[in-house]
Amino acid sequence: MPAVIDSNLLYGWRNKNDELHQPGKDIVEAASSQQLPKLHIPHVFFQETAKHVHNSLGYQKCIRTIGALIADPQFSVNPLEDGDLRRGRALFRRNNELELPDAIAVAYMRREQIEYIYSCDDDFDRFDDVNYPTLLALTRSLRVGLPVSTTRFAGTTVVPTASAVSTGGDESRSDSFAHQKSPISGDVPSE
């Protein structure tokens, strides 16, 4: 089952000084190594990521970021349709605290019947049909090498032991996810 990844995590992956660097890096590398499902990047998030990487980190880093995401088969940059834009604008008009790119992404997710998004943005809380994992627990578990499960989403309370979101994992494991090499991290080092 594919999921969408938000631009905040993609930007965090590329910027080592960003507060979302570690979760972004963990999620991108886990997807690249097939520990997470294939990640869809709606074109609106792809543009937003490229813009912020270019403006903050420079042209060359932007080119490498675009190339890495397009080359990795675990990521899919997806075009929008007119209906996505129209439905996204309608969602945006009804929710004055919602950002337009997020509204368009929700419209895309509904069209594609994708219910999961990796994001650190609470804008998605307002949509009952959009779910996202608790990222701090997920990325912490990825770093200690626990198996990945996307069964813990906003609003749920059951957490299976040793799932990716369990907090009872063995943090002393030396073969942690953070030290494994994935194709995407090898192609474009997170700087």
C-alpha positions in Angstrom: 0.0 0.0 0.0 1.6 3.3 -1.1 1.8 6.4 1.0 2.4 10.1 0.3 5.4 11.9 1.7 5.0 15.6 2.6 7.5 18.3 1.4 8.4 19.1 5.1 10.1 15.7 5.5 11.7 15.8 2.0 13.2 19.2 2.8 14.3 18.0 6.2 16.0 15.0 4.6 18.1 17.4 2.5 18.9 20.0 5.2 21.0 18.7 8.1 20.2 21.9 10.0 16.4 21.5 9.8 14.5 20.3 12.8 13.0 17.5 10.7 16.3 16.3 9.3 16.5 13.0 11.3 12.9 12.0 10.7 13.1 13.0 7.0 16.3 11.1 6.5 15.0 8.0 8.3 11.8 7.9 6.3 13.5 8.6 2.9 16.2 6.0 3.5 13.7 3.4 4.9 11.5 3.9 1.8 14.5 3.7 -0.5 15.6 0.4 1.1 12.0 -1.0 0.9 11.4 -1.0 4.6 8.5 1.4 4.0 5.9 1.3 1.2 6.5 3.1 -2.1 6.1 6.8 -1.5 4.1 9.0 -3.8 5.2 12.7 -4.1 2.3 14.7 -5.6 3.7 17.3 -8.0 2.7 20.1 -5.6 5.0 18.7 -2.9 7.8 18.0 -5.4 7.7 21.6 -6.5 7.6 22.9 -2.9 10.5 20.7 -2.0 12.6 21.8 -5.0 11.8 25.5 -4.3 12.9 25.3 -0.6 16.0 23.2 -1.3 17.0 25.6 -4.1 16.3 28.8 -2.0 18.1 27.5 1.1 20.7 25.1 0.0 21.5 26.1 -3.5 21.0 25.1 -7.1 23.4 22.0 -7.1 21.8 20.5 -4.1 18.4 21.1 -5.7 19.5 19.3 -8.9 20.9 16.3 -6.8 17.7 16.1 -4.8 15.4 16.1 -7.9 17.7 13.5 -9.5 17.7 11.2 -6.5 13.9 11.2 -6.0 13.3 10.6 -9.7 15.9 7.9 -10.0 14.8 5.9 -7.0 12.0 3.4 -7.9 10.6 3.6 -4.4 9.5 7.2 -5.0 7.0 8.2 -7.6 6.6 11.9 -8.5 2.9 12.1 -9.6 1.3 14.7 -11.8 -1.9 16.4 -10.7 -5.1 16.4 -12.7 -7.4 19.4 -13.1 -9.8 17.7 -10.7 -7.1 17.6 -8.0 -6.6 21.4 -8.4 -10.3 22.1 -8.4 -11.1 19.9 -5.4 -8.0 21.2 -3.6 -9.0 24.8 -4.0 -12.5 23.9 -2.7 -10.9 22.3 0.4 -8.7 25.3 0.8 -11.7 27.7 0.7 -13.5 25.8 3.4 -10.5 25.6 5.8 -8.8 29.0 6.4 -5.9 27.4 8.4 -5.1 24.8 5.7 -2.3 25.5 3.2 -3.1 25.3 -0.5 -0.4 22.6 -1.3 -1.8 20.4 1.5 -5.3 20.8 0.3 -4.3 19.8 -3.2 -2.4 16.8 -1.9 -5.5 15.7 0.0 -7.5 15.9 -3.2 -4.8 13.9 -5.0 -4.8 11.3 -2.2 -8.6 10.9 -2.4 -8.5 10.4 -6.2 -5.7 7.8 -5.9 -7.4 6.3 -2.8 -4.2 6.7 -0.7 -5.0 7.1 2.9 -1.6 7.4 4.5 0.9 10.3 4.5 4.2 10.8 6.2 4.2 14.3 7.5 4.9 16.4 10.5 2.1 18.8 9.6 -1.1 18.8 11.7 -3.1 20.3 8.8 -4.0 16.7 8.0 -5.7 16.1 11.3 -8.9 17.7 10.1 -9.4 14.9 7.5 -10.9 11.6 8.7 -9.7 9.8 5.5 -6.1 10.9 5.9 -3.9 9.0 8.4 -0.3 9.4 9.3 2.0 7.5 11.7 3.4 8.9 14.8 6.7 9.9 13.3 8.9 10.2 16.3 8.2 6.7 17.4 8.5 5.4 13.8 11.8 7.0 13.0 13.2 6.0 16.4 12.3 2.4 15.7 13.8 2.6 12.2 17.1 3.7 13.8 17.1 0.8 16.3 16.3 -1.7 13.6 12.8 -2.8 14.5 10.5 -4.1 11.8 8.4 -1.5 10.1 4.7 -1.4 10.6 2.3 1.4 9.8 -0.4 0.3 12.1 -0.2 3.3 14.6 -1.9 6.4 13.2 -3.2 9.5 14.7 -6.2 8.8 16.9 -5.4 5.1 17.6 -4.2 3.6 20.8 -3.2 0.0 20.1 0.5 -0.5 19.6 1.8 -4.0 19.0 5.0 -4.9 20.8 8.1 -4.6 18.5 6.2 -2.8 15.8 7.8 0.3 14.2 5.9 2.5 16.6 6.4 0.5 19.8 8.5 2.3 22.4 9.7 -1.0 24.0 12.4 -1.9 21.4 16.0 -2.8 22.2 18.0 0.4 21.5 21.3 -1.3 22.0 21.1 -3.1 18.7 24.3 -2.3 16.8 22.9 -3.0 13.4 20.7 0.1 13.4 18.9 1.4 10.4 20.8 4.7 10.6 24.0 3.0 9.8 22.8 1.0 6.8 23.5 2.2 3.3 20.6 2.7 1.0 20.7 3.6 -2.7 19.3 7.0 -2.2 21.7 7.9 0.6 24.6 6.6 -1.5 23.6 8.6 -4.6 23.0 11.9 -2.9 24.5 12.1 0.6 22.4 14.0 3.1 24.6 17.0 3.8 
